[in-house]
């Protein structure tokens, strides 16, 4: 279903970027590894209204979903967080 979501996101949001990383095991089953999304309107907003410095923030997931979430953001003219990717 992630591929369907990515295709719908690209159809509805021009100039967006979606990267999906999967592995294939011996049984030719796809195993999800990572997902990158940057929505086109956020890209344009960053270029026209934010400082040219990106900040990164990360957190580790605990419980049944082990992994890490990485977020790129910037500060806008009101000094508020502006998500980029």
N, C-alpha and C positions, 0 to 999 in steps of 0.2 A: 504494500500500500504506500510505501514511502516514494516509490517511483511515480505513482499516480499523483501524490501530493506535490512532488517536484514539478511535474509537467503542468499541473493546474496553476501553481505559483508562477511559473514562467509565462503561461498564457495570459494571466490576469495582471501581471506586473512586468511591463517591458523593461529591458536593461537590467534585470535581476541576474544574480549568479547563484547557482545551486551545484554543489559538488557532493556526490555520494560515493563513498568508498566501501566496497564489498570484497570479500574473499570467497573463493569457491573451494569447498572441501572435496574429498575423494569421491563422494556420492553426487557431485555436481550440484550441491545445494549452495545457495548464496547465503553468506553470513555477513550481517551488517557490522561495519567497523566504525565509520564516522560520517558526519553530515555537516556541510558548510552552507549557510544561506546568507546572502546579502541582498536585500530588497532594493530595487532600482530607485525608488523615491528616497530611500535613506541615503543612497550614494549621492544623488543630486543635492539633497539637503546639506550633506557634509561639505560638498564642494562649494556651495554658495553661501553658507551661513556659519561655518565653524572654523575654529583655529586649525592650522595644518599639523596638529600633533595628535597622534592616536594613543589612547591608554588601553592597557590590557588588564583584565581581571579574570581570575580563575577560581574555581572551587572544585573540591573532590566530592563525588557522590558516594554515599554509604548505603548499606542495606542491600537489597537484591540487585540494584543497578550500580555496579562498581564502574567507575569511570571518572571523567573530568569534563567540566563545562568551562569553555574559554569564551570570553566576550570582549569585543573591541568596541570602544566608545570614545567620545570626545566631549568637550564642553562647548555649549552654544553661547550666544551673546548674553544670555541671562545667567551664565555660569551654571547651567543645569546639565545633567548627563544626557548625551545624545547617542543612542545606540547605532552602530554601524554594521557590525557583523557578529 
